[in-house]
Amino acid sequence: MEVEGEKAMEVAEDVGHAYGDWFKRYMRLFCRRFLEWFLVYLFGYYNVSFGWLMAPLFFLVLRDKRAKEKQTKFDIIRSIANADEKDILQEIQRFSNLPSWVTFPDMERVEWLNKIIRQLWPYAGHYVQDLCKFSIEPSMRVAFEEYKLNGFKFEKIILGDTPPRFSGVKVYDDTSRHEIIMDMDFAYAGDCKFEVSVSKFKMGIKDLQISGRMRVMMKPLVRQIPLVGGLQVFFLNNPDVDFNLIGLADVFDMPGLSDILRSIVIEQIAHMMVLPNRYPIQLVQDIDIAELKCPSPAGVLRINVIEAHNLMKKDVGIMGMGKSDPYCILRLGAQKFQTKTINNTINPKWDYYCEAICDVVRRQTICIECWDWDANIPGAKNDDFLGRANLDVHDIWKSGEVDMWVPLSDAKSGRIHVRASWLDLSDSAGSLELQLEEIRALQTTTKNPLHSAVLMVWVDSAKKLNSIPDPFVRLHVGNTQQETTVRQRTNDPVFEEGFTFLVRNPRTQELKIEVIDHKTSLVQGKIELDLNVFLKERNMEVKNEEYSLSGASGGLASLKLTLTLRILKTALKKDDGDGGPKEKGEAEIDSSTPATISEPTPSTPPSTVPEPPLASVPTKEIPSIPVPEKKSAPIKEQEKSEGPGVVADTGVPVKPERKASQPAVVESVEEVMSSAASPLMHMAPPTLKIEDSELRQRTNAAGIHGIGRIELTVKYGPRNNLVVVVHQITNLQVEDDGELPDPYVKLYLLPDRSKDSKRKTDVIKDSCNPKYDERFEYSIPPNELTRRTLEVNIINKKGLLFLQRSPKMGQVLLDCGLLDSDKVTQWYDIAPAMDEDDE
């Protein structure tokens, strides 16, 4: 009986709780609806403007829509982060945010590493707490003080149960023997929770999302366990960061206001772990700590944003007419540059120059974003987005210089004209005058300051400072100022921090260094160094030199420094075949224009003449067999053709052009073995005759069809985009009446012939050898790449208005599934058009 009575009491309590919850829920809903209608009644009763009701309603709807979009994105990312290999492969057709090991074959899976991280994640809490308290909290406090928000402090740090995940790893095998470079696609979409207090107000963030490509450099390699002297961990570019706000900060989760907080978080991450900033980890004591924490940069990029064309109209008036007020933001890692704003135009001309220090070459991109300026409240960003363009740093490094029109992605229209050149670092003072002359020539067209040298400063330590200060070091070169972190209460601080400065002219500029007490803001001592002195030093560097601090009481205080000066040296535009740009002074052979091979004189030794690829023989003709001859010019071996009328970059050893009656004969195997030709020659029979007309046809600079050749760059980029650069066309045919054509190039990504698939270059008037250098992009998932064909049409747009005729002069078809990643820039023979489609 007692048991039944207890069960009856439990049932009664459950019913009571259920009824109570139901009553509370509906009372809460009733009160909310009553308050809403009561407010509407008050607005009408007191004749308050209807706008006061619509404004908060508009923001609430906008906020709700924004929250739903973020939640959907977060759910997708979290599901991918938590899924194993089998689940990801099952969902491969449903999601576009695929792991990089699915998208790119050179990225490898690391499920074993993710399992280890999952096991270690519960023990990582203490490390993250120390990192937030002692590294992130001081920098965040300084950042918030700029917005008059004081007293930033972490109150609660909860990592949650979801660990970060590495979706793909690539280890480079063509690096220096003293280092290991590894790229890792990092993604974190966890259930963490961070609560902070700012100016006595408590707020926080949850559901933090961070994704980006992380690089781990293991250097130097040593001969003792653990065989690696140190690690450098950093993001190549700014990672994607998103989060939800809680507490008082939830009020700011609206467009404009939330951008302030998000920009602060991104800036702090960039300050710690986005190039040129690195997170160093020392594993062995006896290594060069300066090289670990602040290695020398790879070079400098000089970027010239010249102009834009046909941008979107964001300031639209009543009649539908309008323009924009465009400006550009350029980003390379954590470095940011901004052009001036050109008002009331969609075809702005900036001619803006900037120079960015580049630490690595592989996998880093220059991001150029175009915006329409609008008046807004300070700190909030209400400007309209006009599109973005990305340039691969490796392409610029390889070419020495690029100058092209780049279409804006994420935009309905618009393209931007960009010129970028790579500058090497030279330890020869003799290169300075050449760079200064180049700068003087560029300064006539731009007011932006350009630089001729790079100064690297390693601040090691200070000794015998006055009293017991909280010292830090401030460095000045021109208008640029940088500071070390503050060391707490010490007379002999150890800083071990490196800094890099761009120098306009080392003959006239100087380096100013001050040691300052953070508590009192008093200068403990200072140093002034004339940079002209370093031009006379050996290799233009001074290592571990102790400089006395002037102005220090007692005169015993000193600062230990390592200073290195490097002169910027412009690389040539042409590739010398080793993957990098030529140095000035190397012999340059222009290979941009097709040319026939002429017979060398008997006294001239054989020479390699680079030229565009030659055409392969169609399948119905005699197979391509190299025909060697003594003193003939060897060319690269032939590649197979890629579709009808399409020939990849090839080159076959071919005899110089002869008379029509003279046959081409291979006399003996010995001659084949002795010639400097392709290995394919060894497969040739002792004697074989080839029709001379076919041979001349293959060596014809106008291609196998005699209607011209086109130079294209076609590659599949890391952002799931097909990049097509139309460089130039040679040897187009003149019209029947003898007039020169007005050619342009039109692209389609078949089977789609819609307007979204069409891309067009500018029209070049009256030219049979037009040069375009225009870049186009298609967003395409990797699993669709094999089903797509790139159609390149050459069209003559001759005539005026209704008399204009647009016949196809020829076309090239490229199977996107057969693209060669090692030969992205190739010459193709133009084939006759297979169909006529009216413009």
Residue pairs with C-beta under 8 A, 6 or more apart in sequence:
39 53
40 53
42 48
43 50
43 52
43 53
59 254
62 254
62 255
63 253
63 254
66 253
66 254
66 255
67 244
67 253
70 242
70 244
73 242
74 189
74 207
74 209
74 242
76 95
76 97
77 97
77 187
77 189
77 209
77 211
78 162
78 189
80 88
80 95
80 97
80 98
80 99
80 167
80 187
81 162
81 164
81 165
81 187
81 188
81 189
82 162
82 165
83 91
84 111
85 109
85 111
88 98
88 99
88 102
89 102
92 98
92 102
92 783
93 783
96 720
96 781
98 782
99 107
99 109
99 167
99 168
99 185
100 107
100 167
100 168
100 185
101 107
101 108
101 109
101 167
101 168
102 782
103 720
103 782
104 168
104 718
104 782
106 170
107 168
107 169
107 170
107 185
108 168
108 169
108 170
108 171
109 168
109 169
110 166
110 168
110 169
110 184
113 166
113 169
114 163
114 165
114 166
117 163
117 164
117 165
117 166
118 163
120 163
121 159
121 161
121 163
124 159
125 157
125 159
128 157
128 159
129 157
132 154
132 157
132 194
133 154
135 272
136 154
136 268
136 272
137 152
137 153
137 154
139 268
139 271
139 272
140 152
140 264
140 268
141 150
141 151
141 152
141 153
143 264
143 267
143 268
144 150
144 152
144 198
144 264
147 260
147 379
149 198
149 199
150 198
150 199
151 197
151 198
151 199
151 200
152 196
152 197
152 198
153 196
153 197
153 198
154 194
154 195
154 196
155 195
155 196
155 197
155 202
155 204
156 193
156 194
156 195
156 204
157 194
158 192
158 193
158 194
159 190
159 192
160 190
160 191
160 192
160 193
161 190
161 191
162 188
162 189
162 190
162 191
162 192
163 188
163 190
164 186
164 187
164 188
164 190
164 210
165 186
165 187
165 188
166 184
166 185
166 186
166 187
167 185
167 187
168 184
168 185
169 182
169 183
169 184
169 185
170 182
170 183
171 180
171 181
171 182
172 181
172 182
172 183
172 362
175 181
177 221
178 219
178 220
178 221
179 217
179 218
179 219
179 220
179 221
180 217
180 218
180 219
180 221
180 228
181 215
181 216
181 217
181 218
181 362
182 215
182 216
182 217
182 218
183 213
183 214
183 215
183 216
183 236
183 362
183 363
184 213
184 214
184 215
184 216
185 211
185 212
185 213
185 214
186 210
186 211
186 212
186 213
186 214
186 235
186 239
187 210
187 211
188 208
188 209
188 210
188 211
189 207
189 209
189 211
190 207
190 208
191 206
191 207
192 206
192 207
192 208
193 204
193 205
193 206
193 246
194 204
194 205
194 206
194 208
195 202
195 203
195 204
195 246
195 247
196 202
196 203
196 204
197 203
201 248
202 247
202 248
203 245
203 246
203 247
203 248
203 249
203 250
204 245
204 246
204 247
204 249
205 243
205 244
205 245
205 246
205 249
206 243
206 244
206 246
207 243
207 244
208 241
208 242
208 243
209 240
209 241
209 242
209 243
210 239
210 240
210 241
210 269
211 239
211 240
212 235
212 236
212 237
212 238
212 239
212 240
213 235
213 236
213 237
213 363
214 233
214 234
214 235
214 236
215 232
215 233
215 234
215 235
215 236
215 360
215 363
216 231
216 232
216 233
217 231
217 232
218 228
218 230
218 231
219 228
219 229
219 230
219 232
219 291
219 292
220 229
220 230
220 287
220 288
220 291
220 292
221 227
221 228
221 229
222 228
222 229
222 284
222 287
224 284
226 283
226 284
228 283
228 284
229 282
229 283
229 284
229 287
229 292
230 280
230 281
230 282
230 283
230 284
230 287
230 292
231 280
231 281
231 283
232 278
232 279
232 280
232 281
232 292
232 295
233 273
233 278
233 279
233 280
233 281
234 273
234 274
234 275
234 277
234 278
234 279
235 269
235 273
235 274
235 275
235 333
236 274
236 275
236 333
236 360
236 363
236 364
237 274
237 275
237 331
237 332
237 333
237 364
237 365
237 367
238 266
238 269
238 270
238 274
238 331
238 333
238 334
239 269
239 274
241 262
241 265
241 266
241 269
242 262
243 262
243 265
244 253
245 252
245 253
245 258
245 261
249 261
252 258
252 260
252 261
255 382
256 376
256 377
256 380
256 381
256 382
257 380
259 379
259 380
259 381
260 379
260 380
270 277
270 333
270 334
271 277
271 334
272 279
273 279
274 333
274 334
275 332
275 333
275 334
275 359
275 360
275 364
276 297
276 333
276 334
276 335
276 357
276 359
276 500
277 334
278 293
280 292
280 293
282 289
282 292
289 496
290 458
290 460
290 496
290 498
290 562
293 496
293 497
293 498
294 456
294 458
294 497
294 498
294 499
294 500
295 359
296 425
296 456
296 564
296 566
297 357
297 358
297 359
297 425
297 454
297 500
298 358
298 359
298 360
298 361
298 397
299 358
299 361
299 397
299 422
299 423
299 424
299 425
300 355
300 356
300 357
300 358
300 422
300 423
300 425
300 451
300 454
300 502
300 568
301 332
301 355
301 356
301 358
301 366
301 393
301 396
301 420
301 421
301 422
301 423
302 353
302 354
302 355
302 420
302 421
302 423
302 450
303 330
303 337
303 353
303 354
303 355
303 356
303 366
303 418
303 419
303 420
304 351
304 352
304 353
304 418
304 419
304 420
304 446
305 328
305 330
305 339
305 350
305 351
305 352
305 354
305 368
305 416
305 417
305 418
306 349
306 350
306 351
306 417
306 418
306 419
307 347
307 348
307 349
307 350
307 351
307 416
307 417
308 326
308 328
308 347
308 348
308 350
308 370
308 408
308 414
308 415
308 416
308 417
309 347
309 405
309 414
309 415
309 416
309 417
310 346
310 347
310 413
310 414
310 415
311 324
311 326
311 346
311 347
311 348
311 370
311 372
311 386
311 387
311 408
311 411
311 413
311 414
312 324
312 346
312 372
312 386
312 387
312 411
312 412
312 413
312 414
313 321
313 322
313 323
313 324
313 346
314 322
314 324
314 372
314 384
314 386
315 322
315 323
315 324
315 325
315 344
315 372
315 374
316 322
323 344
323 345
323 346
324 344
324 345
324 346
324 372
324 384
324 386
325 341
325 342
325 343
325 344
325 345
325 372
325 373
325 374
326 341
326 342
326 345
326 346
326 348
326 370
326 371
326 372
326 373
326 386
327 338
327 339
327 340
327 341
327 342
327 350
327 370
327 371
327 373
328 338
328 339
328 350
328 352
328 368
328 369
328 370
328 371
328 416
329 336
329 337
329 338
329 339
329 368
329 369
329 371
330 336
330 337
330 338
330 339
330 354
330 356
330 366
330 367
330 368
330 369
331 337
331 366
331 367
331 369
332 356
332 358
332 364
332 366
332 367
332 393
333 359
333 364
335 356
335 357
337 354
337 356
339 350
339 352
340 350
340 352
341 373
342 348
342 349
342 350
346 414
351 445
351 446
352 446
352 448
353 442
353 446
353 448
353 450
354 448
355 423
355 450
355 451
355 502
356 366
357 454
357 500
357 502
358 364
358 393
360 393
361 393
361 394
361 397
362 394
363 394
363 718
364 393
364 394
365 390
365 391
365 392
365 393
366 390
366 391
366 393
366 420
367 388
367 389
367 390
368 388
368 389
368 390
368 391
368 406
368 416
368 418
369 385
369 387
369 388
370 385
370 386
370 387
370 388
370 389
370 408
370 411
370 414
370 416
371 383
371 384
371 385
371 386
372 383
372 384
372 385
372 386
373 383
374 382
374 383
374 384
376 382
376 383
385 410
385 411
386 408
386 411
386 414
387 408
387 409
387 410
387 411
387 414
388 408
388 409
388 410
388 411
389 406
389 407
389 408
389 409
389 416
389 418
390 409
390 719
391 402
391 406
391 418
391 420
392 717
395 402
396 402
396 420
396 421
396 422
397 422
397 580
397 581
398 575
398 579
398 580
398 581
399 422
399 573
399 574
399 575
399 581
400 421
400 422
400 570
400 571
400 572
400 573
400 574
400 575
400 581
400 582
401 419
401 420
401 421
401 422
401 571
401 573
402 418
402 419
402 420
402 421
403 418
403 419
403 773
404 417
404 418
404 725
404 773
404 774
404 775
405 415
405 416
405 417
405 762
405 773
405 774
405 775
406 415
406 416
406 417
406 418
406 775
407 414
407 415
407 759
407 775
407 776
407 777
408 414
408 415
408 416
409 721
409 777
409 779
415 774
421 570
421 571
422 570
422 571
422 581
423 568
423 569
423 570
423 571
424 568
424 569
424 570
424 571
424 581
424 583
425 454
425 566
425 567
425 568
425 569
426 566
426 567
426 568
426 569
427 539
427 540
427 541
427 566
427 567
428 567
429 535
429 536
429 540
429 567
431 567
431 568
431 569
432 452
432 453
432 506
432 507
432 535
432 567
434 569
434 584
435 452
435 453
435 567
435 568
435 569
435 570
436 452
436 505
438 570
439 450
439 451
439 452
442 450
443 450
449 504
450 504
451 502
451 503
451 504
451 568
452 503
452 504
452 505
452 506
452 567
452 568
453 502
453 503
453 505
453 506
453 531
453 565
453 566
453 567
453 568
454 500
454 501
454 502
454 503
454 565
454 566
454 568
455 477
455 500
455 501
455 502
455 503
455 506
455 511
455 531
455 563
455 564
455 565
455 566
456 498
456 499
456 500
456 501
456 563
456 564
456 565
456 566
457 475
457 498
457 499
457 500
457 501
457 511
457 561
457 562
457 563
458 497
458 498
458 561
458 562
458 563
459 473
459 475
459 484
459 495
459 496
459 497
459 498
459 499
459 559
459 560
459 561
460 494
460 495
460 496
460 544
460 560
460 561
460 562
461 492
461 493
461 494
461 495
461 496
461 559
461 560
462 471
462 473
462 492
462 493
462 495
462 515
462 549
462 557
462 558
462 559
462 560
463 491
463 492
463 546
463 556
463 557
463 558
463 559
463 560
464 491
464 492
464 554
464 556
464 557
464 558
465 471
465 490
465 491
465 492
465 493
465 515
465 524
465 525
465 552
465 557
466 491
466 524
466 552
466 553
466 554
466 557
467 491
467 517
468 489
468 490
468 491
469 489
469 490
469 491
469 517
469 518
469 519
469 520
469 522
469 524
470 486
470 487
470 488
470 489
470 517
470 518
470 519
471 486
471 487
471 490
471 493
471 515
471 516
471 517
471 518
471 524
472 483
472 484
472 485
472 486
472 487
472 515
472 516
472 518
473 483
473 484
473 495
473 513
473 514
473 515
473 516
473 559
474 481
474 482
474 483
474 484
474 513
474 514
474 516
475 481
475 482
475 483
475 499
475 501
475 511
475 512
475 513
476 511
476 512
476 513
476 514
477 501
477 502
477 503
477 509
477 510
477 511
477 512
478 501
478 503
478 504
478 509
480 501
480 502
482 499
482 501
484 495
484 497
485 495
485 497
486 518
487 493
487 494
487 495
501 511
503 509
503 531
503 565
506 531
506 532
506 534
506 535
506 565
507 531
507 532
507 535
508 532
509 531
510 528
510 529
510 530
510 531
511 527
511 528
511 529
511 531
511 563
512 526
512 527
512 528
513 526
513 527
513 528
513 529
513 547
513 559
513 561
514 523
514 525
514 526
515 523
515 524
515 525
515 526
515 549
515 552
515 557
515 559
516 522
516 523
516 524
517 523
517 524
523 551
524 549
524 552
524 557
525 549
525 550
525 551
525 552
525 557
525 559
526 549
526 550
526 551
527 547
527 548
527 549
527 550
527 559
528 550
529 547
529 563
531 565
534 540
534 541
534 542
534 563
534 565
535 565
537 565
540 564
540 565
540 566
540 567
541 562
541 563
541 564
541 565
542 561
542 562
542 563
542 564
543 562
544 560
544 561
544 562
545 560
545 561
545 562
545 563
546 558
546 559
546 560
546 561
547 558
547 559
547 560
547 561
548 555
548 557
548 558
549 557
549 558
549 559
569 583
569 584
570 584
571 580
571 581
571 582
571 583
571 584
572 581
572 582
572 583
572 584
572 586
572 588
573 581
574 581
574 582
574 588
574 589
574 590
574 591
575 581
575 582
576 582
576 586
582 588
589 609
589 610
591 610
591 611
591 612
592 711
592 727
592 728
593 612
593 730
593 769
594 611
594 612
594 701
594 709
594 730
594 731
594 827
595 609
595 611
595 701
596 657
596 699
596 700
596 701
597 609
597 611
597 632
597 633
597 635
597 654
597 656
597 657
597 699
598 656
598 657
599 656
599 657
600 606
600 607
600 631
600 633
600 656
602 631
604 631
605 631
606 631
606 632
606 633
606 634
606 676
607 633
608 633
608 634
608 635
609 633
609 635
610 635
611 635
611 651
612 649
612 701
612 709
612 711
612 730
612 827
613 636
613 639
613 647
613 648
613 649
613 650
613 651
613 826
613 827
613 828
614 635
614 638
614 647
614 650
614 651
614 652
614 654
614 698
614 699
615 641
615 647
615 650
615 697
615 698
615 700
615 703
615 704
615 829
616 624
616 638
616 639
616 640
616 641
616 647
616 650
616 698
616 704
617 623
617 624
617 694
617 698
617 704
618 704
621 694
622 690
622 691
622 694
624 638
624 652
624 698
625 684
625 688
625 690
626 638
626 652
626 653
626 654
626 677
626 678
626 680
626 681
626 684
627 653
627 654
627 655
627 664
627 665
627 666
627 684
627 690
627 695
628 653
628 655
628 666
628 671
628 672
628 675
628 677
628 681
629 655
629 656
629 664
629 671
629 675
630 671
630 674
630 675
632 653
632 654
632 655
632 656
632 675
632 677
633 653
633 654
633 656
634 653
634 675
634 676
634 677
634 678
635 651
635 652
635 653
635 654
635 678
636 649
636 650
636 651
636 678
637 650
637 651
637 652
637 678
637 679
637 680
638 650
638 651
638 652
638 678
638 680
639 647
639 648
639 649
639 650
639 820
639 823
640 648
641 647
641 648
642 648
642 814
642 815
642 818
643 789
643 813
643 814
643 815
644 813
644 831
644 834
645 704
645 705
645 810
645 811
645 812
645 813
645 829
645 830
645 831
645 832
646 812
646 813
646 814
646 828
646 829
646 831
647 703
647 704
647 827
647 828
647 829
648 820
648 823
648 826
648 828
649 823
649 825
649 826
649 827
652 678
652 680
652 698
653 675
653 677
653 678
653 681
654 695
654 698
654 699
655 664
655 695
657 696
657 699
658 664
658 692
659 692
660 692
660 693
661 692
662 692
663 689
663 690
663 691
663 692
664 689
664 690
664 692
664 695
665 687
665 688
665 689
666 672
666 684
666 685
666 686
666 687
666 688
667 686
667 687
668 686
669 686
672 681
672 682
672 684
673 682
675 681
697 704
697 706
698 704
700 706
701 709
701 730
701 731
702 708
702 709
702 730
702 731
703 709
703 731
703 829
703 830
704 829
705 810
705 829
705 830
705 831
705 832
706 733
707 732
707 733
707 809
707 810
707 830
707 831
707 832
708 729
708 730
708 731
708 732
708 733
708 768
708 794
708 809
708 810
708 830
709 729
709 730
709 731
709 827
709 828
709 829
709 830
710 726
710 728
710 729
710 730
710 745
710 792
710 794
710 812
710 827
710 828
710 830
711 727
711 728
711 729
711 730
711 825
711 826
711 827
711 828
712 724
712 725
712 726
712 727
712 792
712 812
712 814
712 825
712 826
712 828
713 723
713 724
713 725
713 727
713 824
713 825
714 722
714 723
714 724
714 725
714 790
714 814
714 816
714 819
714 824
714 826
715 722
715 723
715 819
715 821
715 824
716 722
716 723
716 782
716 785
716 816
716 819
716 821
717 723
717 777
720 779
720 780
720 781
720 782
721 777
721 778
721 779
721 780
722 749
722 777
722 778
722 780
722 785
722 788
722 790
722 816
723 775
723 776
723 777
724 747
724 759
724 775
724 776
724 777
724 778
724 790
725 773
725 774
725 775
725 776
725 825
726 745
726 747
726 761
726 772
726 773
726 774
726 776
726 792
727 771
727 772
727 773
727 825
728 769
728 770
728 771
728 772
728 773
729 743
729 745
729 769
729 770
729 772
729 794
729 830
730 768
730 769
731 768
731 769
732 741
732 743
732 767
732 768
732 769
732 770
732 794
732 809
733 741
733 768
733 809
734 740
734 741
734 768
735 741
735 796
735 798
739 766
739 798
740 766
740 767
740 768
741 766
741 767
741 768
741 796
741 798
741 809
742 763
742 764
742 765
742 766
742 767
742 796
742 797
742 798
743 763
743 764
743 767
743 770
743 794
743 795
743 796
743 797
743 809
744 760
744 761
744 762
744 763
744 764
744 794
744 795
744 797
745 760
745 761
745 772
745 792
745 793
745 794
745 795
746 758
746 759
746 760
746 761
746 792
746 793
746 795
747 758
747 759
747 760
747 776
747 790
747 791
747 792
747 793
748 757
748 758
748 790
748 791
748 793
749 757
749 778
749 780
749 788
749 789
749 790
749 791
749 816
750 757
750 788
750 789
750 790
750 791
751 788
751 789
757 778
759 776
761 772
761 774
762 772
762 774
763 797
764 770
764 771
764 772
780 788
780 816
785 816
785 817
786 816
786 817
787 817
788 816
788 817
789 813
789 814
789 815
789 816
790 813
790 814
790 816
791 811
791 812
791 813
792 811
792 812
792 813
792 814
792 828
793 808
793 810
793 811
793 833
794 808
794 809
794 810
794 811
794 830
795 806
795 807
795 808
795 809
795 839
796 805
796 806
796 807
796 809
797 804
797 806
797 839
798 804
798 805
799 805
806 838
806 839
807 836
808 833
808 836
808 837
809 830
809 833
810 830
810 831
810 832
810 833
811 830
811 831
811 832
811 833
811 834
812 828
812 829
812 830
812 831
813 831
814 828
820 826
